[in-house]
Amino acid sequence: IGRNAAQRTLSRLGAKKPQTGSYPVIYDTRVSRSLAGHLASAINGSAVARGTSFLKDQLEKQITSSAISVTDDPLRPRGSGSKIFDGETLPVHKRQLVDDGRLTGWLLDLSTAAQLGMAPTGNASRSLSGPPSPSTSNFYIENSDTDTQSLIADIKEGVFVTEMMGSSVSLTTGDYSRGASGFWIENGEICWPVTEATIAGNLKDMFLSMVAGNDREEHQALSAPTILIPQMMVAGA
């Protein structure tokens, strides 16, 4: 842990702002899980029933590239979010919520299922201070056959994001803007460290164009591999 922390700190010395423009952006697996989190929030039955999700009318439609699949697996052995029944004692099962880019269902509990006229999906979770609400278990964007180096190799100029800060994300419209730092990519190589950048786009466009890597961390309840978004607005110098 100490060596990793030192290496990450030293690699960021001399960081500078990137030139403002439209570039490919790669999310390191440490931060790509935030994209999985935005997707989970957008297909949550509560948001869909309220009409506050930018995916509310996208059921059975293409929401990502055909190479992307997304799974919620409460039965994964030793998974951080594994369980044999949900917060309303309903049975649970593995679900592929995005199948080859197509959105196949919502995350529903009894209440949101009734509001939407659908069957509950066993995704209820409880807290000590409120009624049950829909939630994920082990939710992840599945790996592809492409490694991180291959994603980087084809980029002439771009940003490799390793840290994110702040958040201006609207799940109603999909508008997305976040502070970011990481490294500048030039001619397929990671070059100098980047800081004080802002990356912006719209989640609808980002999901439709995303390309997944193959390095997802299995132990996390919310996870994703390295993700490439081919075009985003990067604001810097």
Backbone bond lengths (Angstrom), bond angles and torsions (degrees), N, CA, C in turn:
res aa  C-N    CA-C-N  psi(-1)  N-CA   C-N-CA  omega(-1)  CA-C   N-CA-C  phi
1 I - - - 1.469 - - 1.524 110.33 -
2 G 1.322 115.76 -43.86 1.464 119.90 179.90 1.514 112.49 -63.00
3 R 1.329 116.70 -43.63 1.459 120.33 179.06 1.528 111.43 -63.88
4 N 1.343 116.41 -42.10 1.467 120.07 178.35 1.522 111.33 -63.08
5 A 1.333 116.66 -43.01 1.467 120.39 179.72 1.527 110.60 -63.50
6 A 1.323 116.93 -41.92 1.467 120.61 179.45 1.525 110.98 -65.16
7 Q 1.333 116.16 -43.07 1.458 120.21 -179.56 1.522 111.28 -62.31
8 R 1.330 117.04 -43.84 1.465 120.55 179.85 1.522 111.12 -65.04
9 T 1.344 116.61 -39.38 1.463 120.14 -179.60 1.517 111.19 -67.39
10 L 1.322 117.50 -47.25 1.466 121.18 -178.11 1.526 111.67 -65.46
11 S 1.328 116.50 -33.07 1.464 119.34 -178.57 1.522 111.84 -69.52
12 R 1.336 117.13 -16.54 1.465 121.21 -177.84 1.529 112.57 -95.95
13 L 1.325 118.67 -1.03 1.457 120.28 179.85 1.528 109.88 -64.30
14 G 1.337 115.75 138.97 1.451 120.58 179.49 1.510 114.52 77.12
15 A 1.323 117.71 21.78 1.465 121.00 -178.32 1.526 110.75 -65.17
16 K 1.337 115.81 147.64 1.461 120.91 179.20 1.522 110.10 -142.09
17 K 1.323 115.42 167.35 1.459 120.60 -179.27 1.533 110.41 -75.22
18 P 1.334 116.63 143.15 1.465 118.90 174.72 1.521 110.77 -79.43
19 Q 1.304 116.29 163.87 1.458 120.90 174.93 1.528 108.75 -73.27
20 T 1.318 117.01 134.27 1.468 121.45 179.57 1.521 110.43 -62.61
21 G 1.332 116.14 136.06 1.457 120.83 178.16 1.513 111.09 169.83
22 S 1.318 115.81 -175.01 1.461 122.21 177.89 1.524 108.56 -101.09
23 Y 1.344 116.36 121.99 1.456 121.33 -173.66 1.530 110.57 -141.13
24 P 1.333 117.07 160.56 1.459 119.64 166.53 1.534 109.48 -67.15
25 V 1.322 115.73 144.53 1.469 121.30 178.75 1.520 108.20 -127.81
26 I 1.334 115.92 129.05 1.460 121.33 175.52 1.522 108.53 -108.72
27 Y 1.335 115.82 127.33 1.469 121.69 175.28 1.522 108.80 -93.68
28 D 1.319 116.37 119.45 1.460 120.42 172.29 1.525 109.31 -61.34
29 T 1.329 116.31 153.69 1.468 119.48 -176.17 1.528 113.03 -59.65
30 R 1.330 117.88 -22.53 1.469 121.22 177.85 1.528 111.87 -67.94
31 V 1.347 117.03 -25.76 1.463 120.01 -178.24 1.531 113.11 -116.09
32 S 1.328 117.07 -14.81 1.475 119.24 -178.97 1.524 111.98 -66.41
33 R 1.335 116.35 -22.02 1.464 119.10 178.00 1.533 111.48 -61.24
34 S 1.347 117.02 -22.43 1.463 119.11 177.54 1.533 110.73 -65.06
35 L 1.352 117.10 -32.63 1.462 120.02 177.01 1.530 110.57 -67.63
36 A 1.344 116.16 -39.28 1.463 119.49 174.82 1.525 110.45 -61.70
37 G 1.327 116.33 -38.05 1.462 120.38 178.33 1.519 112.51 -64.35
38 H 1.334 117.71 -40.37 1.465 120.81 177.65 1.526 110.79 -64.49
39 L 1.332 116.09 -39.17 1.463 119.34 178.05 1.522 110.87 -65.23
40 A 1.342 116.80 -43.68 1.461 120.65 178.86 1.527 110.88 -60.30
41 S 1.317 117.23 -40.58 1.474 120.63 178.99 1.522 111.30 -65.98
42 A 1.349 116.39 -36.60 1.465 120.03 -177.15 1.520 112.92 -72.51
43 I 1.350 118.10 -24.41 1.468 120.05 179.25 1.528 111.36 -104.44
44 N 1.328 115.76 11.50 1.463 120.53 175.57 1.527 109.32 -70.57
45 G 1.325 116.82 131.33 1.457 121.43 -176.45 1.516 114.28 -56.59
46 S 1.331 117.54 -32.56 1.468 119.96 179.36 1.522 110.75 -62.93
47 A 1.335 116.79 -45.79 1.464 120.34 179.95 1.523 110.80 -67.52
48 V 1.324 117.06 -38.90 1.465 120.45 -179.84 1.523 110.42 -65.99
49 A 1.341 117.16 -43.80 1.470 121.03 -179.81 1.531 111.57 -64.51
50 R 1.328 116.73 -34.56 1.472 120.53 178.23 1.525 111.94 -79.13
51 G 1.322 117.27 -14.38 1.458 120.88 -177.26 1.508 113.17 77.36
52 T 1.356 117.41 22.67 1.463 121.34 -176.62 1.523 112.67 -106.33
53 S 1.311 117.82 16.24 1.464 121.41 177.79 1.530 109.90 -106.78
54 F 1.328 116.42 136.72 1.466 119.52 178.05 1.527 111.92 -71.02
55 L 1.339 117.34 -6.90 1.463 121.43 176.71 1.530 112.61 -106.81
56 K 1.322 117.56 12.90 1.464 121.22 -171.14 1.529 114.01 -60.11
57 D 1.337 117.91 -24.33 1.466 121.24 -179.54 1.529 112.45 -113.32
58 Q 1.346 115.76 22.38 1.465 119.58 -173.97 1.532 114.28 -108.48
59 L 1.324 118.45 11.26 1.463 120.60 179.65 1.523 110.40 -60.00
60 E 1.355 115.25 133.32 1.468 123.66 -177.77 1.527 113.09 66.63
61 K 1.318 116.53 15.89 1.464 120.31 176.82 1.527 110.48 -113.36
62 Q 1.308 115.87 166.02 1.458 122.28 -179.66 1.524 109.14 -76.88
63 I 1.343 116.87 119.12 1.462 119.95 178.89 1.515 112.28 -117.40
64 T 1.331 118.25 -13.80 1.461 122.50 174.72 1.527 107.96 -134.78
65 S 1.324 115.97 175.34 1.458 118.95 174.20 1.529 108.93 -63.70
66 S 1.319 116.62 156.83 1.469 121.03 -175.47 1.518 112.76 -66.07
67 A 1.334 117.36 -12.41 1.471 120.71 179.77 1.526 112.55 -85.20
68 I 1.335 117.66 -3.66 1.471 121.24 -175.01 1.525 110.59 -103.74
69 S 1.339 115.27 133.64 1.464 122.09 171.21 1.520 108.37 -130.90
70 V 1.323 115.43 145.57 1.466 121.25 -177.93 1.522 108.66 -129.68
71 T 1.333 116.44 133.39 1.466 122.03 -173.29 1.521 111.21 -126.32
72 D 1.330 115.18 145.59 1.473 121.84 168.90 1.533 106.36 -120.51
73 D 1.329 116.53 116.04 1.466 120.78 -171.40 1.530 111.48 -127.41
74 P 1.341 117.77 91.29 1.468 120.68 179.74 1.527 113.50 -73.06
75 L 1.319 117.61 -10.02 1.465 121.22 -176.03 1.525 112.51 -103.67
76 R 1.307 117.61 11.19 1.460 119.85 179.85 1.529 109.85 -66.48
77 P 1.330 118.57 127.05 1.467 120.94 -178.63 1.531 111.96 -57.60
78 R 1.321 115.19 126.63 1.461 123.39 177.10 1.525 113.16 61.87
79 G 1.306 117.62 21.64 1.463 120.83 176.53 1.517 111.20 -72.38
80 S 1.324 116.89 147.30 1.468 120.51 -178.01 1.523 112.29 -62.86
81 G 1.344 117.25 -28.63 1.463 120.29 -179.48 1.515 113.28 -108.86
82 S 1.331 117.78 17.16 1.467 120.88 -175.80 1.520 112.24 -72.20
83 K 1.340 115.81 147.81 1.463 122.40 179.18 1.521 108.12 -164.29
84 I 1.317 116.92 162.09 1.464 120.26 -179.58 1.527 112.06 -105.12
85 F 1.326 117.47 -9.87 1.464 122.21 172.06 1.524 107.67 -152.62
86 D 1.327 116.05 160.09 1.458 118.45 -176.76 1.523 111.81 -91.43
87 G 1.324 117.14 -170.89 1.457 121.50 -175.89 1.508 114.59 -70.02
88 E 1.333 117.67 -6.61 1.464 122.17 175.82 1.526 110.86 -116.20
89 T 1.327 115.39 19.63 1.478 125.66 177.23 1.525 113.29 64.84
90 L 1.327 117.66 19.02 1.458 120.32 175.42 1.531 109.76 -82.85
91 P 1.335 117.52 148.96 1.466 119.57 178.12 1.520 111.05 -65.85
92 V 1.326 116.71 153.03 1.459 122.12 -179.13 1.523 109.83 -117.21
93 H 1.323 116.48 160.19 1.451 120.49 177.15 1.525 109.58 -156.08
94 K 1.306 116.34 159.87 1.462 122.08 178.39 1.522 109.47 -68.79
95 R 1.337 116.19 135.15 1.464 120.94 -179.22 1.522 109.88 -132.20
96 Q 1.314 116.26 135.77 1.457 121.28 171.73 1.522 106.73 -96.90
97 L 1.324 115.39 100.42 1.461 120.93 -172.34 1.522 112.29 -80.21
98 V 1.309 117.09 -27.26 1.462 121.52 170.62 1.518 106.61 -124.94
99 D 1.314 116.41 117.06 1.467 122.19 -175.88 1.527 108.98 -115.11
100 D 1.341 116.08 108.94 1.463 121.14 -176.85 1.526 111.37 51.49
101 G 1.323 114.68 42.31 1.460 120.81 176.67 1.515 116.05 90.37
102 R 1.322 118.22 -9.86 1.475 121.81 -175.73 1.519 110.19 -98.56
103 L 1.319 116.61 129.65 1.465 122.24 178.55 1.525 109.70 -74.69
104 T 1.332 117.88 119.83 1.462 121.01 -173.01 1.525 114.06 -104.09
105 G 1.330 119.44 -13.31 1.465 118.68 -178.29 1.511 112.63 -177.52
106 W 1.351 114.64 175.19 1.459 123.12 178.86 1.524 110.11 -107.37
107 L 1.316 115.78 169.23 1.471 122.78 169.96 1.524 106.93 -95.56
108 L 1.343 117.24 112.39 1.456 120.82 -170.79 1.518 112.53 -126.47
109 D 1.331 116.11 143.67 1.454 122.38 165.06 1.534 107.06 -108.39
110 L 1.319 117.58 -172.85 1.461 120.26 -177.26 1.533 112.10 -61.71
111 S 1.332 116.21 -43.25 1.460 120.07 -175.94 1.526 111.98 -66.97
112 T 1.329 117.62 -50.84 1.464 119.73 -177.89 1.524 111.03 -68.83
113 A 1.332 117.23 -32.28 1.467 119.57 176.43 1.523 110.18 -62.47
114 A 1.345 116.71 -41.65 1.472 120.29 178.77 1.524 111.00 -64.68
115 Q 1.327 116.87 -40.75 1.463 120.45 179.90 1.524 111.85 -63.49
116 L 1.328 116.40 -34.59 1.460 120.76 -177.24 1.519 113.11 -94.56
117 G 1.347 116.98 -1.81 1.452 121.07 -179.76 1.515 112.93 67.94
118 M 1.324 115.86 36.55 1.456 121.29 -177.64 1.527 109.65 -127.62
119 A 1.321 117.07 173.56 1.466 121.50 177.35 1.526 109.33 -86.83
120 P 1.351 117.43 143.29 1.467 119.54 176.48 1.523 110.62 -62.68
121 T 1.327 115.74 152.43 1.469 120.65 -175.67 1.521 113.78 -110.79
122 G 1.334 117.08 6.60 1.462 119.20 179.94 1.515 113.08 75.34
123 N 1.336 116.46 32.00 1.464 120.77 -178.35 1.522 113.19 -112.04
124 A 1.350 116.86 19.59 1.462 118.90 179.14 1.525 110.55 -75.23
125 S 1.318 115.00 142.43 1.468 120.79 172.25 1.517 108.39 -132.48
126 R 1.318 115.77 152.13 1.465 121.39 -177.73 1.523 110.60 -116.41
127 S 1.320 114.88 153.02 1.457 121.67 169.52 1.525 107.36 -126.32
128 L 1.311 116.89 172.56 1.461 120.54 -179.29 1.528 112.49 -75.84
129 S 1.351 116.67 -15.78 1.463 118.75 -171.01 1.521 114.73 -116.39
130 G 1.340 118.10 6.79 1.456 117.66 -177.53 1.510 112.52 -158.32
131 P 1.316 116.98 174.76 1.469 121.56 178.92 1.526 110.32 -73.21
132 P 1.331 117.33 169.11 1.471 119.98 177.56 1.530 111.32 -60.99
133 S 1.312 115.31 152.16 1.460 121.60 176.04 1.525 108.61 -148.14
134 P 1.331 118.60 156.56 1.467 120.69 -178.61 1.524 111.60 -66.14
135 S 1.316 115.29 144.04 1.457 120.53 179.16 1.526 109.50 -156.85
136 T 1.324 116.21 171.04 1.461 121.79 177.73 1.526 110.33 -92.72
137 S 1.325 115.89 171.37 1.467 121.35 172.42 1.529 107.50 -114.77
138 N 1.324 118.20 -96.99 1.460 122.29 169.87 1.532 106.46 -103.10
139 F 1.321 115.41 98.40 1.463 122.13 -171.24 1.519 108.65 -109.24
140 Y 1.332 117.12 126.31 1.467 117.96 -175.44 1.519 112.85 -153.57
141 I 1.330 114.31 149.47 1.455 122.10 168.68 1.523 106.75 -83.99
142 E 1.305 117.35 127.47 1.457 120.54 -172.92 1.524 112.13 -74.97
143 N 1.331 115.15 152.17 1.461 122.06 177.82 1.521 111.54 -65.36
144 S 1.321 115.11 155.08 1.463 121.63 169.18 1.533 107.92 -109.19
145 D 1.308 116.69 -167.08 1.464 120.79 176.71 1.523 112.23 -96.42
146 T 1.323 117.89 5.97 1.466 122.56 -175.46 1.519 110.76 -100.04
147 D 1.325 117.94 127.71 1.460 119.66 178.87 1.533 110.40 -87.35
148 T 1.333 115.59 168.62 1.459 121.29 -174.70 1.523 111.88 -61.75
149 Q 1.325 116.74 -41.85 1.451 120.03 -178.70 1.522 111.87 -61.32
150 S 1.322 116.49 -34.80 1.467 120.22 177.94 1.530 110.93 -68.36
151 L 1.341 116.92 -35.78 1.464 120.08 176.46 1.522 110.87 -64.27
152 I 1.336 116.34 -39.46 1.464 121.64 -178.74 1.525 111.29 -72.60
153 A 1.321 116.26 -36.76 1.474 121.37 -169.68 1.518 113.77 -59.46
154 D 1.326 118.81 -30.47 1.461 121.92 -175.42 1.521 113.56 -90.39
155 I 1.338 117.69 3.57 1.466 121.08 -175.45 1.523 110.44 -96.62
156 K 1.335 115.85 123.75 1.459 120.39 177.34 1.520 110.59 -77.53
157 E 1.331 116.54 -47.52 1.461 122.48 174.38 1.520 108.12 -142.85
158 G 1.333 116.84 133.74 1.459 119.89 -179.75 1.510 111.25 -174.42
159 V 1.327 115.10 -173.75 1.468 121.48 -177.16 1.518 109.79 -126.32
160 F 1.326 115.99 133.65 1.456 123.16 173.45 1.522 107.06 -104.39
161 V 1.324 116.92 107.97 1.468 122.08 -173.52 1.522 110.26 -89.25
162 T 1.326 115.94 125.82 1.464 121.06 177.96 1.523 112.75 -116.18
163 E 1.329 117.38 -17.86 1.465 121.33 178.95 1.523 109.04 -140.77
164 M 1.340 115.11 147.59 1.464 120.15 177.85 1.520 109.55 -133.42
165 M 1.320 115.33 151.79 1.463 119.65 -179.35 1.518 108.96 -145.97
166 G 1.330 115.38 152.99 1.454 119.21 -178.51 1.512 111.12 63.30
167 S 1.300 116.34 170.37 1.458 119.28 179.27 1.521 110.34 -161.83
168 S 1.333 115.13 126.96 1.455 120.95 170.77 1.520 106.14 -132.63
169 V 1.324 115.02 81.84 1.457 121.52 -175.25 1.524 108.36 -123.55
170 S 1.315 117.12 121.47 1.461 121.77 177.82 1.521 108.96 -101.26
171 L 1.320 116.92 113.55 1.456 120.16 177.49 1.529 111.51 -78.62
172 T 1.324 117.20 -7.13 1.463 120.81 175.52 1.526 111.36 -81.21
173 T 1.328 116.15 -41.58 1.468 120.94 -177.87 1.523 113.07 -107.38
174 G 1.338 116.89 -20.78 1.456 121.02 -175.84 1.513 113.65 89.10
175 D 1.332 118.21 -1.97 1.460 120.59 179.52 1.529 110.26 -62.56
176 Y 1.325 115.32 136.20 1.466 120.96 -169.09 1.520 110.04 -135.62
177 S 1.341 116.81 128.62 1.461 121.99 175.53 1.516 108.75 -153.00
178 R 1.349 116.27 125.31 1.461 119.78 -178.87 1.525 110.47 -144.61
179 G 1.326 115.48 147.50 1.451 120.21 171.95 1.519 110.00 -72.53
180 A 1.331 116.56 144.94 1.459 119.55 -175.32 1.520 110.76 -148.21
181 S 1.328 114.39 155.35 1.456 121.21 171.15 1.516 107.82 -144.02
182 G 1.305 116.01 163.15 1.462 120.00 -177.52 1.504 110.56 165.58
183 F 1.347 116.77 -121.51 1.463 120.45 -176.17 1.525 110.56 -142.69
184 W 1.329 114.93 149.91 1.445 121.47 176.09 1.528 109.51 -85.67
185 I 1.334 115.69 135.46 1.464 121.36 176.67 1.523 108.67 -105.45
186 E 1.309 116.33 132.46 1.461 120.85 178.03 1.518 109.56 -140.72
187 N 1.330 115.98 125.61 1.463 122.54 -179.81 1.530 112.54 51.12
188 G 1.344 115.07 44.02 1.455 120.65 175.28 1.514 115.54 76.46
189 E 1.337 117.20 13.04 1.462 120.95 -179.48 1.523 110.01 -128.85
190 I 1.342 116.35 143.06 1.461 120.62 173.49 1.513 108.52 -77.04
191 C 1.337 116.21 125.68 1.467 120.84 -174.26 1.528 111.23 -109.04
192 W 1.325 116.21 -107.48 1.450 120.72 -172.93 1.537 111.95 -95.78
193 P 1.340 116.85 157.38 1.477 120.61 -179.37 1.518 112.52 -72.47
194 V 1.336 115.41 145.77 1.458 123.76 -177.62 1.520 109.29 -114.99
195 T 1.315 117.01 140.33 1.466 121.29 175.49 1.517 109.91 -143.24
196 E 1.313 116.85 164.52 1.471 124.43 176.01 1.522 112.35 53.26
197 A 1.326 115.54 44.29 1.462 120.35 175.48 1.525 109.42 -106.31
198 T 1.315 115.97 157.33 1.458 122.02 172.47 1.519 107.99 -123.94
199 I 1.335 116.62 129.22 1.465 120.50 176.88 1.523 108.17 -110.21
200 A 1.332 115.69 138.12 1.460 119.35 -173.90 1.523 110.87 -142.91
201 G 1.329 114.77 152.76 1.457 121.62 178.35 1.516 108.83 179.75
202 N 1.311 115.95 -156.87 1.461 121.20 174.48 1.520 108.10 -129.40
203 L 1.321 117.11 133.99 1.455 120.85 -174.33 1.520 112.88 -59.68
204 K 1.332 118.07 -32.65 1.463 119.98 176.89 1.521 111.00 -58.86
205 D 1.340 115.83 -49.02 1.462 120.55 -179.79 1.521 111.25 -68.66
206 M 1.327 116.30 -38.09 1.460 120.92 -179.44 1.518 111.27 -63.45
207 F 1.335 116.94 -44.63 1.467 120.36 179.60 1.528 111.63 -65.75
208 L 1.332 116.61 -39.85 1.461 120.12 -177.90 1.528 112.86 -66.33
209 S 1.337 116.62 -25.44 1.464 119.68 -175.81 1.528 113.71 -107.65
210 M 1.322 118.11 -5.05 1.465 119.55 -172.23 1.527 112.60 -64.39
211 V 1.332 114.36 147.35 1.461 123.00 176.58 1.526 107.44 -124.47
212 A 1.324 117.62 127.86 1.462 121.84 -175.80 1.523 111.57 -94.26
213 G 1.332 115.78 150.40 1.459 122.70 171.60 1.515 110.46 -92.88
214 N 1.334 115.84 -156.46 1.465 119.48 -175.59 1.528 113.40 -131.77
215 D 1.345 117.24 26.92 1.469 119.84 -171.67 1.526 113.22 -120.49
216 R 1.317 117.65 31.83 1.467 120.28 179.19 1.519 111.57 -61.22
217 E 1.335 116.68 139.49 1.461 122.66 178.45 1.526 109.18 -86.62
218 E 1.310 117.01 116.66 1.457 122.65 -170.27 1.524 114.07 -67.90
219 H 1.329 118.07 -28.61 1.471 120.00 -168.63 1.524 113.62 -77.62
220 Q 1.329 118.90 -15.34 1.456 121.14 -174.71 1.528 111.55 -83.39
221 A 1.333 115.81 145.89 1.464 120.50 177.88 1.525 111.46 -72.60
222 L 1.327 117.65 -27.28 1.463 123.13 175.95 1.519 106.99 -126.33
223 S 1.314 117.71 115.88 1.458 118.81 -173.26 1.518 112.38 -150.08
224 A 1.313 114.57 162.25 1.463 122.70 177.75 1.519 107.80 -158.65
225 P 1.311 117.78 152.15 1.458 120.13 172.84 1.523 110.12 -75.94
226 T 1.320 116.98 179.45 1.460 120.96 170.03 1.523 108.83 -55.53
227 I 1.333 116.11 135.54 1.467 121.38 -175.46 1.531 110.09 -122.94
228 L 1.317 116.51 132.73 1.460 122.39 173.53 1.523 109.39 -104.03
229 I 1.327 116.22 127.82 1.463 122.68 168.59 1.530 106.05 -108.56
230 P 1.327 118.72 113.28 1.462 121.36 -170.58 1.517 116.14 -61.00
231 Q 1.343 117.10 -25.88 1.467 118.32 -178.89 1.522 110.15 -150.84
232 M 1.348 114.84 121.53 1.458 121.85 173.88 1.514 108.42 -141.72
233 M 1.316 115.48 158.84 1.463 119.91 175.28 1.521 108.51 -83.66
234 V 1.313 117.07 126.61 1.463 123.07 178.28 1.517 107.80 -115.85
235 A 1.329 117.14 120.01 1.457 122.10 179.06 1.519 109.16 -106.04
236 G 1.308 115.91 126.82 1.466 121.14 -179.48 1.501 110.19 -145.59
237 A 1.346 115.14 -116.20 1.469 119.58 -177.59 1.531 110.56 -74.36
